[in-house]
């Protein structure tokens, strides 16, 4: 099938595992681009893809959906500030170098710069490099003007001085913008040179989950080559096991999902990291979150839990187990709107509202007419004070209930 060949082309180009977003999503994006180019059939469009870098990039833009906001998972930025303050990442001989990949529309690398400036690090003592495969996202990042959707949760409280308010948006101030350099590229064809470009801190969060196992290993090997021996690697909450499998050890910074290469027990940096860990500011959420557990080891012959079984598990209050079973279901049977909506409900019940919102958005990406996901997301963003987005979602929910357009 042509869609299989297109999916393979995306895998080879950006490492995307089509099962992570669903083959239907790839097929829908390819059909949209085929219509835009005027190709008569899928085979003609595939031939164009194989000969046109511009068209391949256009398809990449169609399957890459930015999902980010300022100070997403605040514990990571608190940890960054703590380790720099206490010398676990020293700046004695040269400026601190940091990398954000993928940087999407810029909220993450700008948050890194804000965290360091607020920690008292002089602007001359650090530089953030930011890389993404999406040229469109990088254009938005360079413009640095953001709407309400980029400000979710409590992470930006007290950071208002880093923004210039306009009638339409909030723009990152020039002092922060000049700390970040953007470039186009992807981790599998990295424009940075291992051995020459070495970073003290790398944020690579929620990218590895979109790769298959072989590509995950390859990506982590590239990240290892880009890290200084004493550097810190920050990954997503569900990606820690991948780092551990590649020889990293936990930096023991709560809710930060930070890892490092093993160091001599008595090294100065190990001692500094221990001090940072002891003084690390723990977040105080209204509901104590339950870190997502890794999916349980299940014999290959045992079928994954059904969604009804997972619901029953959640109804009994076993939220960590239900989340793990749901992730196992998605991994083995492929993503679906119903599974992501259920995982979102489990995350929300556990107090992990930001993760829940991500799941609901993934459900709607796979099925824009999924009424339960629309309603749940509308309720969630309404409770978070995002009135404008809630209004749009409620209008959409009413149209779906009436059997109207999406």
N, C-alpha and C positions, 0 to 999 in steps of 0.2 A: 504494500500500500504506500501511496505517496506520502501520507502523513507520517508513516514510520521513518521514511527517509528524511523528511524535514526535521522530525524530532532528533534523529541521529546527527544531523548537521548542527542543530543547536547544542547538542551534547558536546560535539567536538569543538565548537566555537567558544562557548561560555561555560561548559560543564554542567548545563542544566539537565537534571534527571527528569524526563517528561512525566514520570509517575508522581513526582512531588507536587505538581500543579494540575495533573490530569491531562491525558491526551486530548480530551475534548477541548480543553483550553488552547492547546497548541493548534488544533485543527481550526478553531474559531478565529484565532489570530491570523493564521495563514490564509483563510478564506477572505478575511477583511483586506489583507494586503493583495491578494489575487484580484479582488474587485477593484482596488485602487489602481493597480497597474494595468488593468484591462486585459490580462492574459485569459485566453479562451478556456483553459482547463488547468487542473492541478499540476499535470505533468509539465506544461509550459511554464507555470510559475516556479516549479522546482528547478527547471533549467535556468531560469533567470537568477534564482537564489545562488546557484553554483558559480555564476559568472559575474555577479554584481555585488561588490562589498557594500555599496550604499543600500541595496535592497535587503541584504542580510542584516545590516544595522537597523533598518526600518522594522524588520520582523522582530529583532531583539527588543526594540522599544515597545512592540506590541505585547510581548509576553512578560516583560519586567514591569511589575506594578510596585511603585514605591510605597512603603508602609513604615513611616518613621515619624518621630516628633522630638522636640527638645527634651533633653535629660530623660530619655526613655530608660527605664530601670535605673533610678537615681543612685542605687548602691554602687554601681560601677564608677560613677563620677566622684562620689564620696571617697571611694577607694583610691582613685587616681590622685586626688588631692592629698590624701593621707600619706601615701607612699612617697610622694615628692617632698612633702613637708619634713618627713622623718629620714630622708636620705637613702631610702631603699632603691630609688632611682636617682643617682647623683648627677649634678650638673657642674662639677668642679672644673673640668677641663674643656668641655665643649657644650654648646646648647643642647637641650633635650630635644630628641626627634621622636615624633609620634606619627602613626599611620592609622587612617580610618578606611577600611575596605570591606564591603562596599559603602560608599559615603552617601548614596542616594541623592536626595535634594539638599543635603548639607547640614541638616539639623544636628547630626552626631558630631562631626568635626568641629562645628562652631561651639557645641556644648563642651567639648574637651578643652577648647581654648578658654571659654568662660570660666570653667572650673579651675584652671591653672591661674588665670589672672586673679580670681577671687581668693585663691590660696596664697597670693602675694608673690607669685613667680613673675619676675620682670619680663616684659615682652621680648627683650633681646635674648633671653635665655631659653626659648623654646620655639619650635616650628611644627605645625601640623600639616602633614601631607594627606590628601584625600583622593581616592580613586574610585571610579565607577564605570560600568560597562555601558551605561545609558548616557548618551550625549544630551538628550533632552533634560534629564535630571540634573546634569552638570550645569546647564544653562540656568536653571532655576536656582541652583546652589550659588552660582556666581552673582545672581541678582540679589539674593539674600533677603527677599521680601516674603513674609509668611502670613498666612491667614490663620483662622481659629483652629483648624485641624492640626496645626503643628504645636499647639500648646494644650497638652492633655495631662491630667494628673497634677500632683503637687510639685513636680521636679523644678519648675521654673520660678517658684516662689522665692523672692529676694534677688532675682536676677534681672529685674526690670531695667536696671541702669545700663544693660548691654544692648538695649533696643531703642530705635527711634520710631515713635508712633506716628503713623500717617492715617488719613481717613479710611483707606482701604486695607492696610496691613500694618505689621510691625517689621521694621527692617533692622538687621543686625548692624550695630554701629561699626564705624570704620576701624576703630582700635582692635576689635575682634576679627573683622574680615581680613586684615593684613597679616594675621597669624596663620591663615589657612591657605594652602596652595592646592588647587584642583587639577586633576589630569584624567584623561580618558584612558581606560585600559581595563583588563580583567586579570584576576589572580592567576589564571592558567596560562596567560601570555604576558606575564608581569613586565611592565616597562622599567621597574626598578632592578638594579643589578646586585644580586647577592654577593656579599663580600665587600662591596663598595657602599651600597645603600643599606645601612644597618640602623634599626630603630630600637629605642629604649622601651617603647610601649606600642602595641598593635591592638586596635579594636577590630575584630572580625566577628561580628555578631549576627546570627540568623542568616548566614550565607551557606554554611556547610550542610544544612538540612535539605538544601535543594540539589545536592550532589549525590551520586551513587557512591558506594563504599570505596571503590578504587579511586575515584576523583577526590573524595574526601581526604584520603591518605596523601594523594599528590598535592592537594592544596595545603595541608598542614605541613608537609615537607617544605613547601615554598615559604610558608610563614616562618618556619624554624630558621631557614636560611636568611630571612630578612631581619630576624630578631638578634640583638646583641646577646651574648651568652647569659647575661644577668637580666635580660629584658622580661617584660610581663606581656602575656597574651590574654586578652579579654574575649570571651566567646559568649554565645547565647545560652540561655538557661538549659536548653535541651542538648547542648553540644559538648558539655564537659567531658563526657565519656570518650569522645573522639580524641580530645587532647591527651587524656590519660593513656589511651591506647598507643599514642606516639611518644611516650616517655616523659610527658610533662607531669608536674606535681601541682597540687593545689597551693595557691598562695595564702589560703586560709583567711580570706577577706570576706566577711559575711555578705551574702546577697550580691556579690560582685562578679562571680564566675570568672575569676582571674587565675592564671596558671603560669608557671615558670619552669625552666629547666632545673634539674637537681643541682644544688650548690653545696660546697663543703659546709659542714655544720657550724664551723666557727668563722665563716667569712663575715666581713663587716656588713655586707649587704643583707645577708641572712639575718643578722642581729637587728639591722635597721627595719627590715620587713616585720620582724617579730614585734618591735616597738609599735610600728604602724598598726599592726593587727590588734594589739592591746588597747590602743587609743582610738581605734576606728569608730566613727560615729554610727551607731546602729539606727536605722530608720525605725520609726514607731508608727506603723500603720494602724488604722482603726480596727482591722481584723488581721490577726497574725497570719501571714501567708504561709502556705505549705509548699515548699519548693517541689517542682514537678519531679516525680520519681522516674527512674529509668524503667522502660517497659520490662516486665518480668520475663525471665528466660522461659520459653515455652517449647516443648519438643516439636520438631518440624511436622510430625504427624498430627498434632493437635490443632484443630482449626482455631482461628482467632475468635475472640468473643463476639457475639452478635451485638448490634446496637441495643436491642431489648435487654440483653444480659447486662450490658454496661449501665443502662438506665436503672436497672434493679439494684446494681451495686451502688450507684450514686444515691439512690433513694434510701439505702441503709446507712448513709453517712460515710461510706468508705470512699472519700473523694480522691485521695492519692492513688488508690488502686484503680478507681474508675478512669482517672486521667491516663494512667499507664496503659490500661487495656484499650482505651480509645486511640492512643498514639500507636499502639501495636496494630490495631485494626486498620488505621490509615496506611501504615508502613507496608502491611502485607496484602491488603486488598485494594490499595490505591485511595487517593483523596476523593471525598464526596462532600457535597454541601451538608447532607444530614449528619455525617460524622463530625465535621468541623463545628456545626451548630451545637451538637451535643457536647463536644469538648469545651466549647465556649461556656455553656451552661455550667459544666463542672468547675471550670476555672473561676467563674463568677461566684459560685457557691463557696469556693475556697477563699474568696477575698482577693483573687488575682484579677482585678478588673481590667487592667491594661492588656494582659494576655487574653482575657475573654474577648475584648473588643477585636483583637487581631484575628481570633478564630471566627468570629461572626463575619468579619470583612472577607476572610477567605471563603466562607460559605457563600456569601453573596457574589464573590468573584466567579465561583463555579456555577452558581445558579442565581441570577439576579432576581428571580421570582420566588425565592424561598421566603415565604411569609413569616415563618417563625424567627428566622435570623434577622429579618428587617425589624420585627417588633421588639425582639430582645435588644438589638443594638440601639434602637430608638429609646427604649427605657434606660439603658445604660448611659448613653451620652447625655440624656436629659438630667439624670442624677448627677452627672459630672459638671453640669452648668453649661453645656454646649447647646444652647437653645436653638441657634440657627440650623445646625446639623440635625437636631432632633425634629425640628419642624419639617425639614425636607423628608426625613425618614418616615414620619407619621403620615405625610401626604402620600408617599409611596405605598405605605401599608394599606391605606384606605383604597387606593386604586387597585391593589392586588385583591383586597377583600371584595371589591365590586366586580372583579373579573376584567379590569381595564388594562391599560398599557403598563409596562414596567416603569 
